[in-house]
Amino acid sequence: MVVGIQGASCELVTHAASSNSASHSLFLLPPIDDSGGTRARLVYPSHGMVSIATPLEPQHAISTSSGGTATIWSCGTTIRSSVGYGSITCLTSLSSDGDVIFVGYSSGTLLTFTSTFDGEWVEELVGVVEKSITDVSAIPCSKGMLVCVATSTGVSTFQKLLDENGAWMSMDCSRLRTSCGTVLLLRHGGDVVLCVGSALPRHNTIRLFIFADGDNDDGGGGDGGGEAKWMDQGALVGHLDWISCLDFASWGTLESGGTEGMLASGSQDHRIRLWRFHTSVISSSNDTTAPDVNADTTGVFEDGEEGDDFLLEAGNVARLVLRHKTTTSAITLEALLMGHDDTVSSVAFHPHYPAVQQLLSSSMDRSVFIWEPEEYNEGEGGGVWTPTVRLGNDAGGILGASIGSYLLGYVDAVWDVGGDGRVGVIGHGYGGSLQPFTFERNNNGGGGGWRAGVCLTGHFRGVSDLCWEPRSGTYLLSVGKDQTCRLWAPIPVTSTPTTHTSPSNEPSPRRIWHEVGRPQVHGYDINTVECVGHHAGPGEHKFVSGSDEKQIRVYDAPNATLRLLHTLTQNSGLPIQDEPAEDPSRIERAFLPSLGLSNKSAADEDLAQVSDLNSNALPLERELGVSTLWPETRKLYGHDTELVCLTSRIERAFLPSLGLSNKSAADEDLAQDSDLNSNALPLERELGVSTLWPETRKLYGHDTELVCLTSVPVANTGEDKEEDGEEEKEEVLVASAAKSRDVNNSDIRLWSFGRSQGSGQKACVGILKVRQLMK
């Protein structure tokens, strides 16, 4: 978005917003070839827009509290539909063409965004289904592209033919009308295979279909001129709850003895199953080891656990046989992976599988596993897979971690593997944070360990107010409906997001903004924030916040935060914060007591929990709401309803808040207050009577409720002076904002005081509207 002020140009430097709490919505795009970059681009949804982030290196070495070197992911590109379709629920891209992104919305709408040579993204509508889309999968086929979406009412498929003017067509999916949790399109045995994971109360299966794009109904796909259809091949049974995720890896060729494949499935039964595909040339039409692919699997198990044990006794007997045109694929159960304590939300094979036999999984038990098989023994069935790496399981931190962290688990995880030998993992927390993990090798080349990196974070609900640091703008405070106050600071980087350039095609500023602290983690929605530390010294670095609890809370920066800000502002292009001395009036850190809402000064025994943290290093996600809190110094009471607005002036030591207007006292009403001493503090009964301020004018023009006000003094020019020689009045410019239904109907009105304008709309000197740029 760009504010429509004539003569001004704006460009996106940093987009700070959390990712949606939805599975199947995180993936990596390959780097842009002509950019010289070697790192992939991370794609994730932020409410109704698609965000693309790139990894950046700081200009000077900045470490993390885990001991590693900070690599900072920053979003520099956003893609938004021209129509509001709701929140994004899933994302994917074509493996053969990373510049096509498929986006599924909560409204049931499916869109594609295609990248052009000039960096623009072209929007195209694929189709609309009845319910919210839970998963989407796409694959290129011989005649164009195929895409499948999963909903609570079944699977819908769309096909785009290259010779039909490029239009998307809906296919008949009458056989796929069952509640579906996940879908996966894969290529095996020369055919396109659709795997559908059900989401039923019981008897959940993975149903397999082969795509026939001709008139051949005797097996696999054909190239005739008939109608395209899905050929039902049967189901894989075994999971005791909803199928939540699928992934596939294949290797080998028929010429070398047969193609092999491995299908991984995760479920809400906390387990992962590996299914091996053995493909070979058809030698006989009768296969005694193959089950009846048309057999009804309903009622196989009377008890869930008994059914699972029954399957384990089956050994290497084929569970299902896929019949292609010239080959068959026998599917057997390779392994059963048990280790997670909650729903398995994602599974992903290593990109170089089977050369690197590793499987990545994430779960709502707040952990990310990397599984590896033990030695495979011929004749004794599949090898045993065990978790060799466990990441993210310390999310609890102190006091159960903070709001917005991966406290409620991981909904997704992807590999981040580079050609330079770099190995990494990115976990997607339910609270919207994106947590990178990197394997760092020892200097001698042997061994190493996994280290957590700097999270890509943001508010996971609406942002209600912003406030700059008043003296030099060296940091930004934001509060929102997620009940947190976040501190953003600039970080100089050696490179900028290559997916975004300024209108003049010049690189973006070599500075990004990143969350470096959470001064307040509250139990109520925070509606407003205002910095009041305008003067250097003990009064500097203070802010006040107001929330639905009807109280104003005052906070003061701790020494640990000031040291971090000094480190980050070096070479940032902003005024450098003075080297903080050990100010005895400031505490080192603050902490939030259990079941409390007020940040307290950390006592010796409480400080020991966070004393090992490096205050000059960027905090990790689990530390943002624990070690970066600001102590609360006081509370201000008085309002009877929720606070919605705060403001302050540098010249005066008072903090106005939004209130009601009053009428001037008439002569007959003034008599009852004449005996009051104006130099004495009023009593309680006099506060609402004798201390009223007279109303001088009314300003109107907004159509909805006011939610925000601010003001700034404006210097008058010679043309503005009164011609009669009277003393010049100070002019004050006031900005007001009101509630709006959407972005197009929102505006900010500017009002001028001190001139001769009258009341009402005459005092309005300008209206700022938001102009949304569509691509």
N, C-alpha and C positions, 0 to 999 in steps of 0.2 A: 504494500500500500504506500501511496505517496500523498502527502498533504498538498492540496491544490493551492499553493501560494505562488502567484505569478512571479516568474523570474528566478525561482529557486529550483534546484535539482537535488534529488535524494537518491541514495543507493543503499542496498542492504549490506551491512557489515557483518552482523551476527544475528541469527534467528535463534532465540532461546525459548524453546518450548519442549515439554516432555513428550515422550512417545505415548501413543494410545496403549491402553492395557489390553491388547488383543494379540493372540497367537497368530502365526503365519503372516507376520507383517514386517519382517526384518530380513534384508538381504544385501549383498554387496554387488555393485556394478563395477566392471573393469575400469581401470584408469583411462583417461583420454590420451590417445596416442601422441598427439602433437603438443601435449603440455609438458612432457619431460618427466612427469610424475611416475612413481613406481607403486603407489599405494592405491588400493581400490576405494571406491566411494560408497559410503554407507547410506542406505535408503530406509526411511522409517516414516510412519504417519504421525502427524500432530493434528488431532481433531479432524478437520476437513481438508487439510492440505498435506502434500507429500514433501518431506524434507530430505535434502541430500547433503551429507556432511563429508568433509575430507580431513585427514590427519595432518596436523601442522607441527612444526618444531619451533620452540621458543628461540629467540635470538641469543639469549644467554641461558646457560644451563639452569634449569629449574627442576628440582627433584620432587618426588612425591613422598608422602609419609611412610610408604612401604619400602623406600630405599632405592627405587628405580628412577630412571630419567623420564621426565614428563613429556609425553606426546599428547597433544591436545586435539580432540576432534571438534570441529566447528562447522556449523551449518551455514553455508553461504548461498544456497539455492533453495527456493521453495516453488512448488507447483500447485496451483489451485484451479479447480474447475470453475467455469463461467457460471455455473448454476449450483446452488447449495443443495447437495444431495444428502447431507447429514455427516455423521462421523465415519471415518475410514475404519473398516474392520479387518481387511486383509490386503496383502500386496504380493506381487510376484513379477518376474520378468522372463522373457524368452532366453533360454540358455544359449541359443545360437546368435542372438542379437540383443545385447544388453541395453540397447537404447529404446526398448519398448517396455513400458511399465503398465501392468494391469492393476487396476484399483477397484476393490469392492467396497461398497458403502452399506451402512445400516439400513438405508431405504430400499435396498435390493438392486441398486443401479451398478452396472459394471462399465467402467471406462478404460480407455487406453490413452497413454501419453507417449508420443513418439518424438524423439529428439531430432532436430534439424541441424544442418551444417553451421548455421549461424548461432547455435546455442539456444534456440527457442524450443518450446515443447508444444506440440500440436495435439489437441484433445479430440477424441472420437468416442462416440457412444456405441458400445457393443450390444447391450440389451438390458432389460429390466426383468427381475424375477419377483415372486410374491413376498418373500421374507428376507430378513437380513442375511447377507452373505457371510459365511463363517470361514470359508477357504476358497482359494482359486488356484488353478494350475493350468499352464499353457505349454504347447509344444508345436514345433513346425511339422507339417505333414507334406506329402507329395504334391498336394494341390493347393496348399496355402497354410493356414494356421488353425489350430484347434485350441479351445479354451473351455474348461469345465469349472463350475462353481458349485459349492456345497451350501445347502440351507437346511432348515429344520423340516422342510417338506420334501426334500429330495435333491437330486442332482440335475442341473441344467447345463446343456452344452451348446456351444456356438462355433460355427465354422466360417472362415473367411477364405473365399476362393480367389486365386490370383487372376482368373479370367472372367470374373463377374463384377467388374467395376469396383472391386475392392470392398464390397458390402458384406457386413456380418449377417449370417443367417442362423436362426434357431433350429436345432435338430430335435427329432422325436426322442423323448426320454421317458416314455411310459413305463419302461421296465425299471427305472431308477427312482421311483416314488417311495422313498423311505427316509426317515430322519437320518441325516448324514452329519458326521463331525469333521471329516477331512476327506480330501480327494487328492489323487496324484496321477498325472499322465507320465508314462515312461515308454521307452522304445526297447523292445526285446524280441528276438527271433524274427526280425524284419517287420514287425507289426507295432502299432501303437496300442498300448495296453492301459486301460483305466482301472485304477484301484480306488474303491469306495469304502471308507471306514464308517460303519454305522454308529448311531448314537441312540440306542434303544434301552428300555429298562432292563432287559436281559437278552441273552442269546445274540450278542454282538459279533459280527463277522466282518471280514474284509472281502468284499465281492469284486471279482475281476471280470472285465469286459474287453473284448478285442474290437478295434475299430475296423469296419469294413466299408471302404469308400467306393465299392462297385456293387455288382449284382451277384457276387459269390457268397452264398449262404452256408457253405460247407466248411467253414473253419475261419481262417484268418482273413486278412484284408485282401481285396482284389482291386483290379484297376479297370473294371468294366464300367458301363455307363449307367448302372442302376443307382438306386437311392442309397446314400450313406446311412449306416446304422451301427448300433452297438450289439455285438454278439456275446451273450452271457456265457461265461466259462465255468462258473461255480464260485464257491466261497471258501475262505480259510477261516477255520474256527479255532478258538482257544482263549481269547481275551474274555475276561469276566465283567468288563464295564465298557464304557464308551471308548471308541478308537479316537485318539486325539491328534495323532501325527504319523506321517509316513515319510520314508526316504528310500532311494534306490541307488545302487551302484552296479555297474556291469563291466565285464572285461572279457577278453578272448574273442576268437572268431571261429566260424564253422570250419574253415580250412585248417585251423590248428587243432581241431579235435572237439570243438563245441564251445558255445558261448556260455559264460557263467554270469550269474547275477545274484545280488543280495538285497532283499527287501527288509527294512527295519520298520517296525510298528510299535508305537507307544500308546498307552491306554491310561484311563483313570483308575485301573486296578493296580497302579504303581509299577507295572512290569513292562519290559521291552522284549519283543520276540523278533528273532532273525529268521527269515525264510530264504532258503537257497534255491535258485533257479538253475536247473541242469537242462541245457538245450542241446538236442542232437537231431540228426536227420531221421525222418520216419522210416522205420524198418518193417513195421507190422501195424495193421489197422486195429489189432486187439492188444490191449495192454492190461494184463491181469492185476498189476499193482496199482492201477489208477482207480480212484473212487468214482462213483457215479456223479458226474458234474451237475446233473439235474436233481440230485437227491436233496430233499428238504432237511435242512439242519435244525429246524425248529423242534424242540422237545428232545434233543439229544441228551441234555444234561438235566437231571432233576435237581441236583445240588451243584453250585458253582465250583467248589473245590474238588468234588469227585470228578467233574468233567475235566478239570485241568489235569488231575492225576492220570485220568484215562489217556489223555493226549500224550503225556510224557512217556507212557509205556509203549507208544507206537514206534519208537526208534526212528529209522530212516525211511519208513514207508512213505511213499508220495502222498501228500495231502490233496494234491490237485494236479491236473495235467492240462496245460494250455496247448491247443492244437492250432498250429500255424499252417500255412499253405504247404510247406515242404519239411517242416520240422515240428517237434513237440518239445515242450518245456515242463519237466517234472519238478514240482515244488515240494520241498521237504522242510521240516522244522530244524534249523541249524542250532539254535541256542535260545535259552530263556534267561534273560538278564534281570536279576533281582537285587535291589540295593536302595532304590528311592523309597521315600516314606510318604509320598503324596503323588498327585497326578503328574504323569510324564507329559510335559507340554511341547517338547520338540526333540527330534532326533536328526542327526546329520552325519553322514560318512565323511571321512577325510577326503579333500579334493583329489588326492593322489592314491586313493584306494584302488587296488589292493596292495600297491607297493608299500603304502603306510597303512597298516591294518589298525585303524582307530575309528571309534564311533563316539560322537559328541551327543550328549543328552542334557536337557534342562528339566527342572521339575519345580512344582510349587512348594517343595520342602526346602527352598532357599539354597539349592545346590546345583552345580553344573558338573557333570561327570565326563571323564574321558575313559572309554572302555578299550581294552586290548585283549585279544585271545591268547590263551595258553597254547602250548604246542599241540598241533592237531595230530591225532592218532588214527591211522587208517583202521577201519573195521570196528571202531568203538564209537562211532557217531561223531557229532560235531564237537569242536573244542569248547572249552569253558572260557567265557568272557568275564573279566573282572575289572572293576574300576581302579585304574592306576593313578588318576589325578582327580582330586575333588576341589572345586573352586566355589567361592562365594558362601560357604557354609558358616562363616563367622559374621553373617549379616546382622546378628543381634546386637553386637557391640555392647554398649553400655545402656542400660534401661530399655533394652528391646529395640534399639536403632531408632531412626527418625522417620517422620512422615515424609513420604516421597521416595524412600529408599527401596531396596528389594526385600523389605521386611516380609511381604506376603508371598515371596517366591519369584521365580523366573517364568515368564511366559514364552520365551524364545531364546535361542542361542545360535550363532553362526561361526564358522571358521573364518579366520583372517590370515591366510597363508600367502606369502609373497615369493617372487622369484629369487630374491636375495637370501633365501633360507630362513626368513622370518616366519615364526609360528605364533599365532595369537588366536584368541577367542573373544567374542563380544556377546555378553549376556544382556538380555532385555528384561528388566525388572518390572514387576506388576505396577509399581508406583510410577513408571514412566522413565526411569533412569536407564541409560545405556552404559554398561560397565565393561571396559576392555581389560583383558588379561593377556600378558605377553610372556613367552618363555625366553628368559635371558640366560645365555650360556656363560660359563665361567671364563675368565681371561685366558686360562691355559687351554681352553677348547674342550675340556672334558666336563660333562655334567652340566648342571645349571638348576634353575628353579623358576616357578611361575610367580609373577608379580602383578598385583592389581594396578591399573592405571587410573588416570583422571577421567571421571565420569562425564558424559554428556547429559546435562540435566536441564530442568526448567519447571515452571509451575504446571501441575497436572490438572488444575482447574483454572477458572477465569482470573486474570490479573485485575485487581481493583484499584491500585494506585502505584505511582512511581515518585521518586524524589532523588535529585542529585545531591551530592555532597556540596554544601553551599559555598565554600571558599574557592575551590578550583575545579570542581567536577571530577575529582580523581576516582570516585566510585559512585555506583548507583544502587539505591535500595528499591525493592519491589515487594509488594504484599499482594495476597490473593485469597481466593475462596478455598484454597487447599490448606489454609490455616498456618502458613509459613511466611516469614520475612526473609528475603534472600539478598545477599550482597554480591554485586557484580563489579569486577575490576578489569582494567585493560591489561593485555599481555602482548608484548611485541613478538612477532613471529618472523621466521626467515622466509616463509613462502605464504602465499594467500590462496584461498580456494580458487582452483583453476576453472571451475564451472561458472564463475561470475566475474564480469568485468564492468567497469563503469560505462556510462553512455559514451564517453570518449575513447572506449576500447583500451583504457589504461588499467593496470592492475589495481585492485582494491587496496585501501590503506593497509599498511603492514602492522595492523593492530586489531586484535579481536577482543571481545568481552566475554568473560567466563565467570561462572559462579565460584566464589572462593569462600563463602561463609553463609550460615543461616543464623543471624542474630536472634531470631525469635521463632520458636516452634510452639504453637498455641493450641488451645482446645476449642476456639471459636474462629469463625471466618473473620479475617482481618480486612477491614474496609478502607483504611486510610493510613498514610504514613507521612511524616514531615520531619526534616532535619532541622534542629534548633541550635546546633553548635556552630555559630557563625564566627566566633572570635578565637584566635589562637590561645593555647593554654589549656587549663583544666576544663574550660567550657566547650572545647572543640570535640568533634566526633560524638555527638549525641543525637538521638532521634526519639520521636514519640509516635505511638501507633494507637489507633482506635479500632474497636471490633464490635461484634454483636453483643458483647458482655456489658456495654455501656460505660466502660472505664477507659481512661487514657493512661497508657503506661509509658514511662520514660526509661531509656536505655543509654548506657555509656559504654564506649568501646574498651575492651581489655587490651593489655599490653601485647598479647600474642597476636591479635588481629592487626595492630599497628605495625608490628615488625613485618608481618607478611605483606601488608600494603606497601611498605617501604621497599621491599624486595621486588615486588611486581612493577612498581612505577618507574624503576630505573630503565632508561632507554625506551620508554613507552611514548614519548612525545608529549606527555602531560607533566605539569609541575610535580617534581619529586617530593614525596612526603619526607619531612625532616627525619633524620635518624632518631628513632624514639629512645629516649633515656628511660631508665627504670623509674617511672613515676610512682611514688608511694601512694598517691591518691587513686590510682587505677589498680585493679586486680589483674592477675595473670590470666585466669580463665574463669568461666562461669559454668554452672551445671544446673540441670532441671531436676528437681526432686521427683520421686515417684508420686503419682497422682496429684501433682502440682501444676500450676500454670505460670508461676513466677520464677524467673531465672535467678538463682542465688549465687553469691560469691563463693567460689570453691574453697572449702576448708582444707587443711593439710591432708586429712584422710581422703577427701573427695578428689583433691588434686592429684593424688597418687595414681588414679585411674588413667589420667591423660597426661601425666608428666613426661612420658616417653615419646610424645608426639613432637615433631620438629615444627616449630612455629614459622620457619622460613620456607617450608615445603607446602605444596598444594595439598589440601586435604582430600582424602578419598570419600566416596559416597557415604560410607557408614560413619564417618567422622564429622560430616557437615552439621548434623543436628545434635552433636554431642560436644565436640571440642571447639566449635566456632561460635558458641552462644555468647551474647552480650549480657552483662548483669543488669537486672532491673533495679533502678535507683529509687523510684517512687511511683505512686499511683495518684491519678486525679479523678475525683468523683463529681457528680452533679447532674449528668444527663439522665433522663428517664427512659429514653429509647435508644436504639442502636445508633452508634456513631457512623457518620457517612463522610465527613469531610474535616480536615484540619488544615490550617495555614499559619504562617508566622511572618514577622517582619524583622529585619536585621536591626533597625534603629531602636526597637522597643522590646521590653522584656515581658511581653504577654503573648499568649497563644490563643487566637480567636478560633472558635468552632461554630459550625452552622447552627443557627437558632431561629426563633420566631421574631416577627416585627412587632413594634409597639407604637401607640399613638402619642402625640405630644400632650403634655398635661395642660388642660385648659385652666383659665384663671380660677374658676370655682373649685377645680380639683387640686390646685396648688396649695390651697389654704391648709389642707389636712397634713401637708408635709412641711409647712413653713417652720415648725418648731423643731425640726431635726437638725442636728449639728452636722454640717457637711464635712467637717474636718475629723470626725470620729468614725470608727468602724461601725457599720450598721449591725443591728441585731437581726436575728433570723426572720422575724416578722416584717422587717423593713426591707429585706433584700429584694423581694418581688414587688415592692411598692415605690420606695423612694430612690431606688438605684436604676430605674428604667432609663433607657436612652431614647430620645425622640427620633421618630422616623422622618426623614427629609424628602424621600422620593421613592417611587416604585419603578422597577424595570421589568418589563414583560416582553415575551416573544417566544419562549420555549413552549412547546405543546405538551411536554411530559414533565415528570418530577425532576427537580434539580438534585444532582448527586455530587457535584464538585464545583468549588470556587477557588480562585487564586488571584493575586494582584501583584502589580509591579509599578513603581513610580516611573514617570516618563518626563524627561527634561523638555521644557518648552523652548521654542525658537522665538526669534524676534517678532515673527508674524503673529504669534499667538498672544502677545502682550495686549493688555487692555489699552484702548486709545485714550481713555479719560485719565490715564496716569495713576490709576489705583494700583495698589500692590498686587503683583502677579500671584495668582493662585497656583498651588502645586497640582499637576495633572497626574491622575492615577488611572492606569489601565487595568480593568478587571476582566478575567476570562471565566466563563461559566459553561458547564456541560450538563446535559440532562439524559435521562434514560431514552433508549431508542430500540426499535424492533430489530433493526439490522444495520449494517454498515452504511448502506446507501441513504438511510434516513437520519443518520447522526450528524451533528454539527457542534461547533464550538463558537459561542458568540463573544465578541469583544465589546466592552462598555467603557466609555470615557467619563471620568469625574473631574471636576475642577473647571470645566468650560461652561458655557451658557446653555448647554443642551437641556431640554426639558425632561420630563419623566417619560415612562413607557418605552416605546421602541425608538424614540428620537435619540436616545443616548447610545444606541448601538452603532458602532463605527465599523464593524466588520463581522463577517461570518466565514468561518473556516469549515469546509466540507472535505470529506475523504473521498478521493478519487481512486478507484480500484483499476489497476492496469491489467488488462486481459491479454493473454498471448494466444 
